[in-house]
Amino acid sequence: MPTVHDLDTPSILIDAARAEANIARAQAHADRNGLKLRPHIKTHKLPYWAKKQVAAGAVGITCQKIGEAEVMADAGLSDIFLPYNILGRAKLERLKALHGRVTLSMTADSTDTLEGLAATFTDAGHPLQVLVECDTGMGRCGVQTADEALALARLIDKAGGLAFGGLMTYPAAGRATEAEAWLANAKQTLAASGLACERISSGGTPDMWRSSDASVVTEYRPGTYIYLDRYQVAKGVGTLNDCALTVLSTVVSHPTPTRAILDAGSKALSSDTLGLKDFGELLGAPDARVTGLSEEHGTVTLSGDAKLRIGERVRVVPDHCCVVTNLFNEVNLIDGETVLETLPVAARGLMA
Amino acid sequence: MPTVHDLDTPSILIDAARAEANIARAQAHADRNGLKLRPHIKTHKLPYWAKKQVAAGAVGITCQKIGEAEVMADAGLSDIFLPYNILGRAKLERLKALHGRVTLSMTADSTDTLEGLAATFTDAGHPLQVLVECDTGMGRCGVQTADEALALARLIDKAGGLAFGGLMTYPAAGRATEAEAWLANAKQTLAASGLACERISSGGTPDMWRSSDASVVTEYRPGTYIYLDRYQVAKGVGTLNDCALTVLSTVVSHPTPTRAILDAGSKALSSDTLGLKDFGELLGAPDARVTGLSEEHGTVTLSGDAKLRIGERVRVVPDHCCVVTNLFNEVNLIDGETVLETLPVAARGLMA
């Protein structure tokens, strides 16, 4: 079997055992707390892991783009949630085809989106489940009040080919309590009008770990938990030893004693730091900081006893693993130094 | 012929006439000032444009990865500069194969890199041109002093299968004067030792426009000049009307009167702002600012008279066009609203 030494750089390495352990740990937490897991595949974009997540007990998967859902449906995934406002005839036609082959659920946060869905889905015998997206503090998509949620839920409920599926939110970081209160209030408002919220879906890996069966949330859509990254470590979700994804890189230059240059730049590590200082963590070299990126170069600033030599290979834990996955055409599953399998990132770069 | 209305979103649109005009204008400037142009293909990653650049008068092209150079060689480009330290047997073997089919030149900034090149290229009858990379203020790769440049130039000159090709730099933004002084001094130091610098290669679109025949630089490697972007406009290189690349996007949500959400997030526009405020410019809507991105959502903040409606399509000029190109599998060449051709981004995502 090939080893990591046979791989050219930069390459993505996925420690398969760590990813499996991360899946199992989250599923066990969800099971203990009576929560359903519906992992977001944006982090890995691989049918391989989506199937493992479902086999471990996930009720289905979450995709953000129809193209991603199509790839997953082709691979045999059968229950897909697409929490996105879908507009326009081309996308609605693809959505309809998808509804014919998998158990599909969707979101909407406006009458415009609902009108398109209602005009496309008209079969009362096989209605499309539509959840109302709620802005519980994130400031992105979503209705602003419980009354708005009620108005949309009523429209869904009345549309012949749609079925009201519940509420969905992506909570603001660190504001799970506010999100919880928002959703509880909306649930009550809808219940008072005879609309039951059997499914309340929330997102975010850190919040999932703080949730319990006391929550109004019935389902979580964690993405990053499978690989983890420097941001998740900063949030206390795990340690660097739990991070499954690293970028294998070569030191290509060492112009001064305190500066080394990697062949992994923003094209490999992305510019998305999620607000962290530095652009990744060099494993085994805490005094070697990734302080700058241009497209094809990563600048490492050395202090203390940190030493790197030209030609040396290093492994970098990125700040945000999801966006790194989207930059590579393939990933390498590893066990120690052995490369178990090289997988094409099947749902990579799908825009529509 | 299809029109932009037939495209799904998000998609890249390239105004073909603008790109051609940008090519012609830069080439005319170079010709007037006795400079050679060697465009960096990282911006477009397309043989289509590389051929147009050479047809307009460029002496060859610049690639940053061997994979990019291989794609361009396959498409018939015959003179390729790879200003990157290449290390490791796999890459050196590919480099050797490339040297057998195109006019190839390289850079090195260390004895380590030179040792690999010297061991791989041994044919004195067909030597590999190697330039010395110089750090003239950028703080990335490159030798730090003229004496270091001299030492490496001598090693190249003595290696049987290598030929000293001159000096190369990527200057720090806004510090072309310092770079010029650095290079002039190094050229003189080498000349005093009998080593002529017939080629001195510099980079960067803004600097190219400030250069003249009084410069020690003989060759420029501009990348962004072909498409331009919001950063180049901020630097005064052109206006928004010269920007050839836009991202076509749909308004998918409008949760509050002052907030609209686009289906173009960091997966389409990238998180790389090059230090600019905001993540792109909405054409025709100066009061609609792209104030935030998550992976699949772009947040637009509306003020003044700015109005957007759900389902409406908008065009966004990104902050940094090169990194946007790398995110899409294809681009659409347009003339007005007509889609002339849809091209796969052949050299996209090539890491090694």
Interface residues (C-beta under 8 A of the other chain):
Chain A: D8 T9 P10 S11 K42 Q64 K65 Y84 N85 L87 G88 A90 K91 D109 S110 D112 T113 D135 G139 R140 C141 G142 V143 Q144 T250 V252 S253 H254 P255 T256 R259 I261 S266 K267 A268 S270 S271 D272 T273 S294 E295 E296 H297 T299 R309 I310 G311 C322 V323 N326 L327 F328 N329 G349 M351 A352
Chain B: D8 T9 P10 S11 K42 Q64 K65 Y84 N85 L87 G88 A90 K91 D109 S110 D112 T113 D135 G139 R140 C141 G142 V143 Q144 T250 V252 S253 H254 P255 T256 R259 I261 S266 K267 A268 S270 S271 D272 S294 E295 E296 H297 T299 R309 I310 G311 C322 V323 N326 L327 F328 N329 G349 M351 A352
